[in-house]
Amino acid sequence: MQTVLPTLFARETAIPLVAGDLSETRSYAWVLCKYVRLIIGNAKSRFRPRIVVMGMCVVASALVQACGDSQEYAYATLADATKAGEISRGWIPDYLPTSSHAIHLVYDPSSPRTWCAFEFSPTDSRSLKKKLTSVNALPQRLKHVDGPRASWWPDFLKGDLEVARFHANGFDAYVAEEPDVQSNTDLVLFAVDWAKGRAFFYRTPGGPAGGGGRP
């Protein structure tokens, strides 16, 4: 499905600004800026101030829409999520146990922010354990988590977080780093109950590679 944004006019030519499915990209603001620059360049001098203001309004409106347009999905198995492209697009890590099921996923297409719940077989946890680092203190970027407004996201992972709250609910706290664009890393916070095969993760933008996971 495509989101059609307001049409701008320059030299009596209508140029619709169209953004593709937001699940395919994390940001399309640069596309809007490109169109706005094109329109401003083609506009007559006396109309340029109006075109600039109109273009700024369109870009701002699109950014607000993108930031607030979270998407929620549910998958019975990891195979279903893989088939839907969630791993290839980077929303679900490729190191989740192959037995993962009952997957609930919410992500913000305008950023790496992701919330996910899943279950797995306790005997199928090696791939996940290899990627996680146990923590007793959370990195600064993971000390506060805004909930996704989904009933399946637990209260102990909302607001200001403390590792003690993980333990009180039967979970251990872990952090993983994932490469992102421009040599940056995303931070992924995991809460895992190994005995019962339950887990949650939250992804947020980190910082320069190698330094994102520090407290």
Secondary structure, DSSP 4 states (H G I P E B T S, - for coil): --EEEEEEEETTEEEEEEE--GGG-S--HHHHHHHHHHHHHHS-GGGHHHHHHHHHHHHHHHHHHHHT--EEEEEEEHHHHHHTTTTTTTSS-TTS-TT-EEEEEEE-TTSS-EEEEEE--TT--HHHHHH-EE-SS--GGGSEE---S-TTS-GGGSEE--HHHHHHTT-EEEEEEEE-GGGEEEEEEEEEETTTTEEEEEEEEEEETTTTT--
